[in-house]
């Protein structure tokens, strides 16, 4: 379980709870990572119960429980990236830049030069507003 925790980022506490709940990813001394990940996705309540149990206990071992909570958050993040529901920030920035380039090319082909210039100025100003709004949120 320790090796599986290191390899797939699934906390040992989550693995123990999954095994106790009847997950079939555990065979003898081995853990089938892809099967465990699939099982966790199908049974998200296990992860929630482990997180709740870690949060409910008193001050004894608080650092250990905090580490478990952080590992669970990291595991959820990794699973979201694998599913494609969340993408890394750099990938998102690159995709936005590519989409804006396509929009500019299309606008340049469709608009008169003066209208294209105005469109570019307005778009740049609006994107600047969005950027400053997002900066204030972080």
N, CA, C and O atoms as a GROMACS GRO file, in nm:
protein
  552
    1UNK      N    1   0.083  -0.120   0.000
    1UNK     CA    2   0.000   0.000   0.000
    1UNK      C    3   0.087   0.126   0.000
    1UNK      O    4   0.052   0.227  -0.061
    2UNK      N    5   0.200   0.118   0.069
    2UNK     CA    6   0.289   0.234   0.073
    2UNK      C    7   0.342   0.264  -0.067
    2UNK      O    8   0.349   0.380  -0.107
    3UNK      N    9   0.378   0.160  -0.142
    3UNK     CA   10   0.428   0.179  -0.279
    3UNK      C   11   0.318   0.234  -0.369
    3UNK      O   12   0.344   0.320  -0.453
    4UNK      N   13   0.196   0.186  -0.351
    4UNK     CA   14   0.084   0.236  -0.430
    4UNK      C   15   0.055   0.382  -0.398
    4UNK      O   16   0.021   0.460  -0.487
    5UNK      N   17   0.070   0.417  -0.272
    5UNK     CA   18   0.050   0.557  -0.232
    5UNK      C   19   0.152   0.646  -0.300
    5UNK      O   20   0.120   0.756  -0.346
    6UNK      N   21   0.276   0.599  -0.306
    6UNK     CA   22   0.381   0.679  -0.369
    6UNK      C   23   0.362   0.685  -0.521
    6UNK      O   24   0.384   0.789  -0.583
    7UNK      N   25   0.323   0.574  -0.580
    7UNK     CA   26   0.313   0.568  -0.727
    7UNK      C   27   0.192   0.642  -0.782
    7UNK      O   28   0.204   0.715  -0.879
    8UNK      N   29   0.075   0.623  -0.721
    8UNK     CA   30  -0.048   0.682  -0.774
    8UNK      C   31  -0.100   0.799  -0.693
    8UNK      O   32  -0.196   0.864  -0.733
    9UNK      N   33  -0.038   0.829  -0.581
    9UNK     CA   34  -0.081   0.943  -0.501
    9UNK      C   35  -0.210   0.919  -0.424
    9UNK      O   36  -0.278   1.014  -0.387
   10UNK      N   37  -0.242   0.794  -0.401
   10UNK     CA   38  -0.364   0.761  -0.326
   10UNK      C   39  -0.322   0.733  -0.182
   10UNK      O   40  -0.249   0.638  -0.156
   11UNK      N   41  -0.369   0.815  -0.087
   11UNK     CA   42  -0.327   0.798   0.053
   11UNK      C   43  -0.358   0.657   0.105
   11UNK      O   44  -0.457   0.594   0.066
   12UNK      N   45  -0.273   0.611   0.192
   12UNK     CA   46  -0.290   0.477   0.249
   12UNK      C   47  -0.423   0.465   0.322
   12UNK      O   48  -0.486   0.360   0.320
   13UNK      N   49  -0.465   0.573   0.387
   13UNK     CA   50  -0.594   0.570   0.460
   13UNK      C   51  -0.710   0.545   0.363
   13UNK      O   52  -0.805   0.474   0.398
   14UNK      N   53  -0.702   0.602   0.244
   14UNK     CA   54  -0.807   0.580   0.143
   14UNK      C   55  -0.801   0.435   0.095
   14UNK      O   56  -0.905   0.372   0.076
   15UNK      N   57  -0.681   0.382   0.076
   15UNK     CA   58  -0.666   0.242   0.033
   15UNK      C   59  -0.724   0.145   0.137
   15UNK      O   60  -0.794   0.050   0.102
   16UNK      N   61  -0.694   0.171   0.263
   16UNK     CA   62  -0.746   0.085   0.370
   16UNK      C   63  -0.898   0.088   0.372
   16UNK      O   64  -0.963  -0.016   0.386
   17UNK      N   65  -0.956   0.208   0.358
   17UNK     CA   66  -1.102   0.221   0.356
   17UNK      C   67  -1.162   0.151   0.235
   17UNK      O   68  -1.266   0.087   0.245
   18UNK      N   69  -1.096   0.163   0.121
   18UNK     CA   70  -1.146   0.098  -0.001
   18UNK      C   71  -1.141  -0.054   0.013
   18UNK      O   72  -1.234  -0.124  -0.026
   19UNK      N   73  -1.032  -0.104   0.069
   19UNK     CA   74  -1.018  -0.248   0.089
   19UNK      C   75  -1.126  -0.299   0.184
   19UNK      O   76  -1.187  -0.403   0.160
   20UNK      N   77  -1.150  -0.225   0.292
   20UNK     CA   78  -1.253  -0.264   0.389
   20UNK      C   79  -1.393  -0.259   0.328
   20UNK      O   80  -1.482  -0.333   0.369
   21UNK      N   81  -1.411  -0.171   0.229
   21UNK     CA   82  -1.542  -0.158   0.166
   21UNK      C   83  -1.564  -0.260   0.055
   21UNK      O   84  -1.670  -0.265  -0.007
   22UNK      N   85  -1.460  -0.343   0.029
   22UNK     CA   86  -1.478  -0.451  -0.068
   22UNK      C   87  -1.422  -0.423  -0.206
   22UNK      O   88  -1.462  -0.489  -0.302
   23UNK      N   89  -1.333  -0.329  -0.219
   23UNK     CA   90  -1.270  -0.301  -0.348
   23UNK      C   91  -1.191  -0.423  -0.394
   23UNK      O   92  -1.117  -0.483  -0.316
   24UNK      N   93  -1.206  -0.460  -0.521
   24UNK     CA   94  -1.139  -0.579  -0.572
   24UNK      C   95  -0.999  -0.552  -0.629
   24UNK      O   96  -0.942  -0.638  -0.696
   25UNK      N   97  -0.944  -0.435  -0.603
   25UNK     CA   98  -0.811  -0.399  -0.654
   25UNK      C   99  -0.699  -0.458  -0.569
   25UNK      O  100  -0.582  -0.448  -0.606
   26UNK      N  101  -0.733  -0.519  -0.458
   26UNK     CA  102  -0.633  -0.572  -0.366
   26UNK      C  103  -0.627  -0.724  -0.379
   26UNK      O  104  -0.725  -0.793  -0.352
   27UNK      N  105  -0.510  -0.774  -0.421
   27UNK     CA  106  -0.493  -0.918  -0.437
   27UNK      C  107  -0.362  -0.958  -0.369
   27UNK      O  108  -0.254  -0.915  -0.410
   28UNK      N  109  -0.374  -1.039  -0.267
   28UNK     CA  110  -0.258  -1.079  -0.187
   28UNK      C  111  -0.185  -0.956  -0.135
   28UNK      O  112  -0.244  -0.877  -0.062
   29UNK      N  113  -0.059  -0.939  -0.170
   29UNK     CA  114   0.019  -0.825  -0.123
   29UNK      C  115   0.026  -0.713  -0.226
   29UNK      O  116   0.106  -0.620  -0.209
   30UNK      N  117  -0.053  -0.718  -0.330
   30UNK     CA  118  -0.043  -0.622  -0.440
   30UNK      C  119  -0.169  -0.536  -0.451
   30UNK      O  120  -0.278  -0.575  -0.411
   31UNK      N  121  -0.147  -0.416  -0.509
   31UNK     CA  122  -0.258  -0.324  -0.534
   31UNK      C  123  -0.260  -0.296  -0.683
   31UNK      O  124  -0.160  -0.254  -0.742
   32UNK      N  125  -0.375  -0.319  -0.744
   32UNK     CA  126  -0.392  -0.289  -0.886
   32UNK      C  127  -0.436  -0.142  -0.895
   32UNK      O  128  -0.553  -0.110  -0.872
   33UNK      N  129  -0.341  -0.054  -0.929
   33UNK     CA  130  -0.367   0.091  -0.928
   33UNK      C  131  -0.480   0.136  -1.017
   33UNK      O  132  -0.571   0.204  -0.970
   34UNK      N  133  -0.480   0.099  -1.147
   34UNK     CA  134  -0.589   0.144  -1.234
   34UNK      C  135  -0.727   0.096  -1.186
   34UNK      O  136  -0.825   0.170  -1.195
   35UNK      N  137  -0.733  -0.026  -1.134
   35UNK     CA  138  -0.861  -0.078  -1.084
   35UNK      C  139  -0.903  -0.002  -0.958
   35UNK      O  140  -1.021   0.027  -0.939
   36UNK      N  141  -0.805   0.030  -0.871
   36UNK     CA  142  -0.834   0.108  -0.750
   36UNK      C  143  -0.882   0.248  -0.786
   36UNK      O  144  -0.979   0.296  -0.728
   37UNK      N  145  -0.816   0.312  -0.881
   37UNK     CA  146  -0.858   0.447  -0.924
   37UNK      C  147  -0.999   0.443  -0.980
   37UNK      O  148  -1.082   0.528  -0.947
   38UNK      N  149  -1.028   0.344  -1.064
   38UNK     CA  150  -1.163   0.331  -1.120
   38UNK      C  151  -1.266   0.310  -1.009
   38UNK      O  152  -1.375   0.367  -1.012
   39UNK      N  153  -1.231   0.226  -0.911
   39UNK     CA  154  -1.322   0.199  -0.801
   39UNK      C  155  -1.349   0.325  -0.719
   39UNK      O  156  -1.462   0.352  -0.680
   40UNK      N  157  -1.243   0.404  -0.693
   40UNK     CA  158  -1.258   0.527  -0.616
   40UNK      C  159  -1.348   0.626  -0.690
   40UNK      O  160  -1.431   0.694  -0.629
   41UNK      N  161  -1.333   0.633  -0.823
   41UNK     CA  162  -1.419   0.722  -0.902
   41UNK      C  163  -1.564   0.680  -0.894
   41UNK      O  164  -1.654   0.764  -0.892
   42UNK      N  165  -1.588   0.548  -0.890
   42UNK     CA  166  -1.725   0.497  -0.881
   42UNK      C  167  -1.782   0.512  -0.739
   42UNK      O  168  -1.904   0.516  -0.722
   43UNK      N  169  -1.696   0.519  -0.639
   43UNK     CA  170  -1.737   0.525  -0.499
   43UNK      C  171  -1.673   0.645  -0.428
   43UNK      O  172  -1.592   0.625  -0.338
   44UNK      N  173  -1.707   0.767  -0.468
   44UNK     CA  174  -1.642   0.884  -0.408
   44UNK      C  175  -1.674   0.901  -0.259
   44UNK      O  176  -1.603   0.974  -0.190
   45UNK      N  177  -1.776   0.836  -0.210
   45UNK     CA  178  -1.813   0.846  -0.069
   45UNK      C  179  -1.704   0.793   0.023
   45UNK      O  180  -1.693   0.838   0.137
   46UNK      N  181  -1.624   0.698  -0.025
   46UNK     CA  182  -1.515   0.643   0.057
   46UNK      C  183  -1.415   0.752   0.089
   46UNK      O  184  -1.374   0.768   0.204
   47UNK      N  185  -1.375   0.827  -0.013
   47UNK     CA  186  -1.278   0.935   0.007
   47UNK      C  187  -1.337   1.038   0.102
   47UNK      O  188  -1.267   1.087   0.192
   48UNK      N  189  -1.464   1.072   0.083
   48UNK     CA  190  -1.529   1.169   0.172
   48UNK      C  191  -1.532   1.119   0.316
   48UNK      O  192  -1.511   1.196   0.409
   49UNK      N  193  -1.560   0.990   0.334
   49UNK     CA  194  -1.566   0.935   0.471
   49UNK      C  195  -1.428   0.938   0.537
   49UNK      O  196  -1.418   0.964   0.657
   50UNK      N  197  -1.322   0.910   0.459
   50UNK     CA  198  -1.188   0.915   0.515
   50UNK      C  199  -1.153   1.058   0.553
   50UNK      O  200  -1.096   1.083   0.660
   51UNK      N  201  -1.187   1.154   0.465
   51UNK     CA  202  -1.159   1.295   0.494
   51UNK      C  203  -1.238   1.341   0.617
   51UNK      O  204  -1.186   1.414   0.701
   52UNK      N  205  -1.364   1.297   0.627
   52UNK     CA  206  -1.446   1.336   0.742
   52UNK      C  207  -1.392   1.276   0.871
   52UNK      O  208  -1.389   1.341   0.975
   53UNK      N  209  -1.348   1.150   0.864
   53UNK     CA  210  -1.292   1.085   0.983
   53UNK      C  211  -1.166   1.156   1.028
   53UNK      O  212  -1.142   1.173   1.147
   54UNK      N  213  -1.084   1.198   0.931
   54UNK     CA  214  -0.960   1.270   0.966
   54UNK      C  215  -0.992   1.405   1.026
   54UNK      O  216  -0.921   1.452   1.116
   55UNK      N  217  -1.098   1.469   0.979
   55UNK     CA  218  -1.134   1.602   1.028
   55UNK      C  219  -1.203   1.596   1.164
   55UNK      O  220  -1.191   1.689   1.244
   56UNK      N  221  -1.275   1.484   1.192
   56UNK     CA  222  -1.353   1.475   1.316
   56UNK      C  223  -1.271   1.447   1.440
   56UNK      O  224  -1.313   1.481   1.551
   57UNK      N  225  -1.156   1.387   1.426
   57UNK     CA  226  -1.078   1.349   1.543
   57UNK      C  227  -1.023   1.472   1.612
   57UNK      O  228  -1.009   1.578   1.551
   58UNK      N  229  -0.992   1.458   1.740
   58UNK     CA  230  -0.943   1.570   1.820
   58UNK      C  231  -0.804   1.615   1.782
   58UNK      O  232  -0.758   1.586   1.672
   59UNK      N  233  -0.737   1.685   1.872
   59UNK     CA  234  -0.608   1.744   1.842
   59UNK      C  235  -0.494   1.642   1.837
   59UNK      O  236  -0.387   1.673   1.785
   60UNK      N  237  -0.516   1.521   1.890
   60UNK     CA  238  -0.412   1.420   1.890
   60UNK      C  239  -0.380   1.377   1.746
   60UNK      O  240  -0.468   1.330   1.674
   61UNK      N  241  -0.255   1.393   1.706
   61UNK     CA  242  -0.214   1.354   1.570
   61UNK      C  243  -0.265   1.448   1.463
   61UNK      O  244  -0.289   1.405   1.350
   62UNK      N  245  -0.281   1.575   1.495
   62UNK     CA  246  -0.338   1.670   1.399
   62UNK      C  247  -0.252   1.682   1.272
   62UNK      O  248  -0.306   1.695   1.162
   63UNK      N  249  -0.120   1.677   1.288
   63UNK     CA  250  -0.033   1.686   1.170
   63UNK      C  251  -0.055   1.568   1.076
   63UNK      O  252  -0.057   1.586   0.954
   64UNK      N  253  -0.071   1.450   1.130
   64UNK     CA  254  -0.095   1.332   1.047
   64UNK      C  255  -0.228   1.344   0.973
   64UNK      O  256  -0.237   1.312   0.854
   65UNK      N  257  -0.331   1.389   1.044
   65UNK     CA  258  -0.461   1.404   0.979
   65UNK      C  259  -0.457   1.513   0.871
   65UNK      O  260  -0.519   1.498   0.766
   66UNK      N  261  -0.385   1.620   0.898
   66UNK     CA  262  -0.372   1.727   0.798
   66UNK      C  263  -0.301   1.674   0.674
   66UNK      O  264  -0.337   1.708   0.561
   67UNK      N  265  -0.199   1.590   0.695
   67UNK     CA  266  -0.129   1.530   0.583
   67UNK      C  267  -0.224   1.442   0.501
   67UNK      O  268  -0.219   1.444   0.378
   68UNK      N  269  -0.309   1.366   0.568
   68UNK     CA  270  -0.406   1.282   0.497
   68UNK      C  271  -0.503   1.369   0.417
   68UNK      O  272  -0.534   1.338   0.302
   69UNK      N  273  -0.550   1.479   0.478
   69UNK     CA  274  -0.642   1.568   0.406
   69UNK      C  275  -0.574   1.628   0.281
   69UNK      O  276  -0.637   1.638   0.176
   70UNK      N  277  -0.448   1.666   0.294
   70UNK     CA  278  -0.374   1.722   0.181
   70UNK      C  279  -0.351   1.616   0.072
   70UNK      O  280  -0.360   1.646  -0.046
   71UNK      N  281  -0.322   1.493   0.113
   71UNK     CA  282  -0.303   1.385   0.016
   71UNK      C  283  -0.432   1.358  -0.060
   71UNK      O  284  -0.430   1.332  -0.180
   72UNK      N  285  -0.544   1.363   0.011
   72UNK     CA  286  -0.673   1.341  -0.054
   72UNK      C  287  -0.702   1.453  -0.154
   72UNK      O  288  -0.749   1.428  -0.264
   73UNK      N  289  -0.673   1.576  -0.116
   73UNK     CA  290  -0.693   1.689  -0.208
   73UNK      C  291  -0.605   1.674  -0.331
   73UNK      O  292  -0.650   1.698  -0.443
   74UNK      N  293  -0.480   1.634  -0.312
   74UNK     CA  294  -0.389   1.613  -0.424
   74UNK      C  295  -0.438   1.499  -0.514
   74UNK      O  296  -0.434   1.510  -0.636
   75UNK      N  297  -0.485   1.391  -0.452
   75UNK     CA  298  -0.536   1.278  -0.529
   75UNK      C  299  -0.656   1.321  -0.613
   75UNK      O  300  -0.665   1.285  -0.731
   76UNK      N  301  -0.748   1.398  -0.554
   76UNK     CA  302  -0.864   1.446  -0.631
   76UNK      C  303  -0.821   1.533  -0.748
   76UNK      O  304  -0.878   1.525  -0.856
   77UNK      N  305  -0.722   1.616  -0.726
   77UNK     CA  306  -0.671   1.702  -0.832
   77UNK      C  307  -0.612   1.618  -0.945
   77UNK      O  308  -0.638   1.645  -1.063
   78UNK      N  309  -0.533   1.517  -0.911
   78UNK     CA  310  -0.473   1.431  -1.012
   78UNK      C  311  -0.580   1.356  -1.090
   78UNK      O  312  -0.572   1.344  -1.212
   79UNK      N  313  -0.682   1.305  -1.019
   79UNK     CA  314  -0.790   1.233  -1.087
   79UNK      C  315  -0.868   1.325  -1.180
   79UNK      O  316  -0.908   1.283  -1.288
   80UNK      N  317  -0.889   1.450  -1.139
   80UNK     CA  318  -0.958   1.546  -1.225
   80UNK      C  319  -0.878   1.575  -1.350
   80UNK      O  320  -0.935   1.588  -1.459
   81UNK      N  321  -0.747   1.585  -1.338
   81UNK     CA  322  -0.663   1.608  -1.455
   81UNK      C  323  -0.665   1.487  -1.546
   81UNK      O  324  -0.665   1.503  -1.668
   82UNK      N  325  -0.666   1.367  -1.490
   82UNK     CA  326  -0.672   1.247  -1.573
   82UNK      C  327  -0.804   1.239  -1.648
   82UNK      O  328  -0.807   1.195  -1.763
   83UNK      N  329  -0.912   1.279  -1.584
   83UNK     CA  330  -1.044   1.276  -1.649
   83UNK      C  331  -1.058   1.383  -1.755
   83UNK      O  332  -1.144   1.372  -1.843
   84UNK      N  333  -0.975   1.486  -1.748
   84UNK     CA  334  -0.989   1.597  -1.841
   84UNK      C  335  -1.088   1.702  -1.792
   84UNK      O  336  -1.119   1.795  -1.865
   85UNK      N  337  -1.138   1.687  -1.669
   85UNK     CA  338  -1.231   1.786  -1.617
   85UNK      C  339  -1.158   1.911  -1.571
   85UNK      O  340  -1.218   2.018  -1.560
   86UNK      N  341  -1.030   1.897  -1.543
   86UNK     CA  342  -0.946   2.010  -1.503
   86UNK      C  343  -0.818   2.002  -1.583
   86UNK      O  344  -0.761   1.894  -1.601
   87UNK      N  345  -0.772   2.117  -1.630
   87UNK     CA  346  -0.646   2.116  -1.703
   87UNK      C  347  -0.546   2.210  -1.635
   87UNK      O  348  -0.586   2.304  -1.567
   88UNK      N  349  -0.419   2.183  -1.653
   88UNK     CA  350  -0.318   2.270  -1.593
   88UNK      C  351  -0.328   2.412  -1.646
   88UNK      O  352  -0.370   2.434  -1.759
   89UNK      N  353  -0.290   2.509  -1.565
   89UNK     CA  354  -0.301   2.651  -1.599
   89UNK      C  355  -0.229   2.684  -1.730
   89UNK      O  356  -0.283   2.756  -1.813
   90UNK      N  357  -0.108   2.632  -1.749
   90UNK     CA  358  -0.031   2.662  -1.871
   90UNK      C  359  -0.103   2.612  -1.995
   90UNK      O  360  -0.103   2.679  -2.098
   91UNK      N  361  -0.164   2.493  -1.987
   91UNK     CA  362  -0.239   2.439  -2.100
   91UNK      C  363  -0.357   2.529  -2.131
   91UNK      O  364  -0.385   2.557  -2.248
   92UNK      N  365  -0.427   2.574  -2.028
   92UNK     CA  366  -0.542   2.662  -2.049
   92UNK      C  367  -0.499   2.794  -2.113
   92UNK      O  368  -0.565   2.844  -2.204
   93UNK      N  369  -0.387   2.850  -2.065
   93UNK     CA  370  -0.338   2.976  -2.124
   93UNK      C  371  -0.305   2.958  -2.272
   93UNK      O  372  -0.338   3.043  -2.354
   94UNK      N  373  -0.239   2.847  -2.304
   94UNK     CA  374  -0.202   2.821  -2.443
   94UNK      C  375  -0.325   2.802  -2.531
   94UNK      O  376  -0.328   2.850  -2.645
   95UNK      N  377  -0.427   2.733  -2.480
   95UNK     CA  378  -0.549   2.712  -2.556
   95UNK      C  379  -0.623   2.845  -2.580
   95UNK      O  380  -0.676   2.869  -2.689
   96UNK      N  381  -0.627   2.930  -2.477
   96UNK     CA  382  -0.690   3.061  -2.493
   96UNK      C  383  -0.616   3.145  -2.597
   96UNK      O  384  -0.679   3.211  -2.680
   97UNK      N  385  -0.483   3.144  -2.592
   97UNK     CA  386  -0.404   3.221  -2.688
   97UNK      C  387  -0.430   3.172  -2.830
   97UNK      O  388  -0.441   3.252  -2.923
   98UNK      N  389  -0.439   3.040  -2.846
   98UNK     CA  390  -0.466   2.985  -2.979
   98UNK      C  391  -0.606   3.025  -3.027
   98UNK      O  392  -0.623   3.061  -3.143
   99UNK      N  393  -0.705   3.018  -2.938
   99UNK     CA  394  -0.842   3.056  -2.974
   99UNK      C  395  -0.850   3.204  -3.011
   99UNK      O  396  -0.918   3.240  -3.107
  100UNK      N  397  -0.782   3.289  -2.935
  100UNK     CA  398  -0.784   3.432  -2.967
  100UNK      C  399  -0.715   3.460  -3.100
  100UNK      O  400  -0.758   3.549  -3.174
  101UNK      N  401  -0.610   3.387  -3.132
  101UNK     CA  402  -0.544   3.402  -3.261
  101UNK      C  403  -0.637   3.367  -3.376
  101UNK      O  404  -0.639   3.435  -3.478
  102UNK      N  405  -0.714   3.260  -3.359
  102UNK     CA  406  -0.811   3.220  -3.461
  102UNK      C  407  -0.918   3.328  -3.477
  102UNK      O  408  -0.954   3.363  -3.589
  103UNK      N  409  -0.968   3.381  -3.365
  103UNK     CA  410  -1.068   3.488  -3.370
  103UNK      C  411  -1.014   3.611  -3.444
  103UNK      O  412  -1.085   3.671  -3.525
  104UNK      N  413  -0.890   3.648  -3.415
  104UNK     CA  414  -0.831   3.764  -3.481
  104UNK      C  415  -0.818   3.742  -3.630
  104UNK      O  416  -0.848   3.832  -3.709
  105UNK      N  417  -0.775   3.625  -3.670
  105UNK     CA  418  -0.762   3.596  -3.813
  105UNK      C  419  -0.897   3.603  -3.883
  105UNK      O  420  -0.908   3.658  -3.993
  106UNK      N  421  -1.000   3.548  -3.820
  106UNK     CA  422  -1.134   3.552  -3.879
  106UNK      C  423  -1.188   3.694  -3.887
  106UNK      O  424  -1.247   3.733  -3.987
  107UNK      N  425  -1.167   3.772  -3.781
  107UNK     CA  426  -1.214   3.911  -3.779
  107UNK      C  427  -1.142   3.992  -3.885
  107UNK      O  428  -1.204   4.075  -3.952
  108UNK      N  429  -1.014   3.970  -3.901
  108UNK     CA  430  -0.937   4.045  -4.000
  108UNK      C  431  -0.988   4.015  -4.141
  108UNK      O  432  -0.993   4.104  -4.226
  109UNK      N  433  -1.027   3.890  -4.165
  109UNK     CA  434  -1.078   3.852  -4.296
  109UNK      C  435  -1.218   3.908  -4.322
  109UNK      O  436  -1.254   3.935  -4.437
  110UNK      N  437  -1.297   3.926  -4.217
  110UNK     CA  438  -1.437   3.968  -4.233
  110UNK      C  439  -1.458   4.119  -4.226
  110UNK      O  440  -1.543   4.172  -4.297
  111UNK      N  441  -1.381   4.189  -4.143
  111UNK     CA  442  -1.404   4.331  -4.119
  111UNK      C  443  -1.325   4.420  -4.214
  111UNK      O  444  -1.220   4.382  -4.266
  112UNK      N  445  -1.380   4.538  -4.234
  112UNK     CA  446  -1.305   4.644  -4.302
  112UNK      C  447  -1.187   4.681  -4.212
  112UNK      O  448  -1.195   4.659  -4.091
  113UNK      N  449  -1.079   4.737  -4.266
  113UNK     CA  450  -0.962   4.770  -4.181
  113UNK      C  451  -0.996   4.858  -4.061
  113UNK      O  452  -0.945   4.833  -3.952
  114UNK      N  453  -1.080   4.960  -4.079
  114UNK     CA  454  -1.114   5.047  -3.966
  114UNK      C  455  -1.196   4.973  -3.860
  114UNK      O  456  -1.172   4.989  -3.740
  115UNK      N  457  -1.291   4.892  -3.904
  115UNK     CA  458  -1.372   4.815  -3.809
  115UNK      C  459  -1.285   4.711  -3.737
  115UNK      O  460  -1.304   4.685  -3.618
  116UNK      N  461  -1.191   4.651  -3.808
  116UNK     CA  462  -1.101   4.554  -3.748
  116UNK      C  463  -1.016   4.619  -3.639
  116UNK      O  464  -0.997   4.561  -3.532
  117UNK      N  465  -0.966   4.739  -3.665
  117UNK     CA  466  -0.886   4.812  -3.567
  117UNK      C  467  -0.968   4.839  -3.441
  117UNK      O  468  -0.920   4.818  -3.329
  118UNK      N  469  -1.091   4.886  -3.458
  118UNK     CA  470  -1.179   4.915  -3.344
  118UNK      C  471  -1.209   4.786  -3.268
  118UNK      O  472  -1.206   4.784  -3.145
  119UNK      N  473  -1.238   4.680  -3.341
  119UNK     CA  474  -1.266   4.551  -3.276
  119UNK      C  475  -1.147   4.506  -3.194
  119UNK      O  476  -1.164   4.460  -3.081
  120UNK      N  477  -1.026   4.518  -3.248
  120UNK     CA  478  -0.905   4.477  -3.175
  120UNK      C  479  -0.888   4.560  -3.048
  120UNK      O  480  -0.855   4.506  -2.942
  121UNK      N  481  -0.909   4.692  -3.058
  121UNK     CA  482  -0.894   4.779  -2.941
  121UNK      C  483  -0.994   4.744  -2.832
  121UNK      O  484  -0.958   4.736  -2.714
  122UNK      N  485  -1.118   4.722  -2.872
  122UNK     CA  486  -1.222   4.688  -2.774
  122UNK      C  487  -1.196   4.551  -2.711
  122UNK      O  488  -1.213   4.533  -2.591
  123UNK      N  489  -1.156   4.456  -2.794
  123UNK     CA  490  -1.127   4.322  -2.743
  123UNK      C  491  -1.010   4.326  -2.645
  123UNK      O  492  -1.015   4.263  -2.539
  124UNK      N  493  -0.906   4.399  -2.681
  124UNK     CA  494  -0.789   4.409  -2.594
  124UNK      C  495  -0.827   4.473  -2.460
  124UNK      O  496  -0.784   4.428  -2.354
  125UNK      N  497  -0.909   4.579  -2.465
  125UNK     CA  498  -0.952   4.646  -2.342
  125UNK      C  499  -1.035   4.551  -2.255
  125UNK      O  500  -1.017   4.546  -2.134
  126UNK      N  501  -1.126   4.478  -2.317
  126UNK     CA  502  -1.212   4.388  -2.241
  126UNK      C  503  -1.132   4.274  -2.178
  126UNK      O  504  -1.156   4.236  -2.064
  127UNK      N  505  -1.036   4.219  -2.254
  127UNK     CA  506  -0.952   4.113  -2.201
  127UNK      C  507  -0.869   4.166  -2.084
  127UNK      O  508  -0.849   4.097  -1.985
  128UNK      N  509  -0.822   4.290  -2.096
  128UNK     CA  510  -0.749   4.352  -1.986
  128UNK      C  511  -0.835   4.364  -1.861
  128UNK      O  512  -0.786   4.343  -1.750
  129UNK      N  513  -0.964   4.399  -1.880
  129UNK     CA  514  -1.056   4.408  -1.766
  129UNK      C  515  -1.073   4.270  -1.700
  129UNK      O  516  -1.068   4.257  -1.578
  130UNK      N  517  -1.091   4.167  -1.784
  130UNK     CA  518  -1.108   4.031  -1.730
  130UNK      C  519  -0.982   3.987  -1.655
  130UNK      O  520  -0.991   3.925  -1.549
  131UNK      N  521  -0.866   4.020  -1.712
  131UNK     CA  522  -0.741   3.982  -1.648
  131UNK      C  523  -0.728   4.048  -1.510
  131UNK      O  524  -0.689   3.982  -1.414
  132UNK      N  525  -0.760   4.176  -1.502
  132UNK     CA  526  -0.748   4.245  -1.372
  132UNK      C  527  -0.853   4.192  -1.273
  132UNK      O  528  -0.826   4.187  -1.153
  133UNK      N  529  -0.971   4.153  -1.320
  133UNK     CA  530  -1.071   4.093  -1.231
  133UNK      C  531  -1.019   3.960  -1.176
  133UNK      O  532  -1.032   3.932  -1.057
  134UNK      N  533  -0.959   3.878  -1.264
  134UNK     CA  534  -0.906   3.749  -1.219
  134UNK      C  535  -0.788   3.766  -1.125
  134UNK      O  536  -0.772   3.688  -1.032
  135UNK      N  537  -0.706   3.868  -1.146
  135UNK     CA  538  -0.593   3.892  -1.057
  135UNK      C  539  -0.641   3.930  -0.917
  135UNK      O  540  -0.578   3.895  -0.818
  136UNK      N  541  -0.754   4.002  -0.911
  136UNK     CA  542  -0.805   4.042  -0.779
  136UNK      C  543  -0.866   3.923  -0.706
  136UNK      O  544  -0.876   3.925  -0.583
  137UNK      N  545  -0.907   3.819  -0.778
  137UNK     CA  546  -0.965   3.700  -0.715
  137UNK      C  547  -0.859   3.608  -0.656
  137UNK      O  548  -0.888   3.532  -0.564
  138UNK      N  549  -0.737   3.615  -0.707
  138UNK     CA  550  -0.634   3.522  -0.659
  138UNK      C  551  -0.553   3.579  -0.548
  138UNK      O  552  -0.463   3.512  -0.497
   0.00000   0.00000   0.00000
